[in-house]
Amino acid sequence: MSYEKALCFLDMPSLKNKNLCEKIQGENINISCLEDKNLNAKFYKCEIASLSFVLALLCKMSDAKSFKDLDEGYLSAESCFGEEEASEVLNFLNNAQYLIVDENIHFYKDSENIKYFLNFLSDKFKLKIIDTKEIECDFKNAKLNPLKELDNYDGLVLFRANLQDKNLHCSKQFLQIAKCKDKSEVEVLAKDFSLKTTLCLDENLQGTIAFLNYENKGFDFTQIRIKEAK
């Protein structure tokens, strides 16, 4: 089965859900902080972990009365997802068939609101909600709560990806901020864990998000510090 006319909220599906990525064909949109060149979808960029604000903006602009307490300008500024882009996405939804979201949606800080907004858009535009395991989701029991503030992801960030090696793949900018050289042995320090790995410059990468294949049961993005391994 293939998926066409889907609004996706997927982070690097070609690395994390290759089979699904290949099934997304035709005209699609993906909203993420990372552009996946191998995904067949028009890309709209947003801040890391800002899905609740992106969805809130789409809901507010599609039905101002139901979401009168939400401020479009604030939602757009905080998520770095423009109102003009949101308008284009809403036009696309008039002929769309699917909303495709990560199966680990419950790891988001504001997961209940995310489920509520997804259900609202699903009802309004008659869309099926599919997760990355290709299971249809039912979020009709989700409750709307006050939006939680977004976390700040300034600095270096780690993204968990299904890579073929255990090296930390990063951009030139990442190396400069980490004050490390390509092929350096380093220790990665996060809030809940630390690990040792080798930095690996990837000229195709940009920005301050690096990719690593490691065990992690939580959210795919983690703020980190880097220091030379001893």
Secondary structure, 3 states (H helix, E strand, C coil): CCECCEEEECCCHHHHCHHHHHHECCCCEEEECCCCCCCCCEEEECCCCCHHHHHHHHHHHHCCCCCCCCCHHHHHHHHCCCHHHHHHHHHHHCCCCEEEECCCHHHCCCHHHHHHHHHHHHHHHCCEEEECCCCECCCCCCCCCCCCCCCCCCCCEEEECCCCCCCEEECHHHHHHHCCCCCCEEEEEECCCEEEEEEEECCCCCCCEEEECCCCCCCCEEEEEEEECC
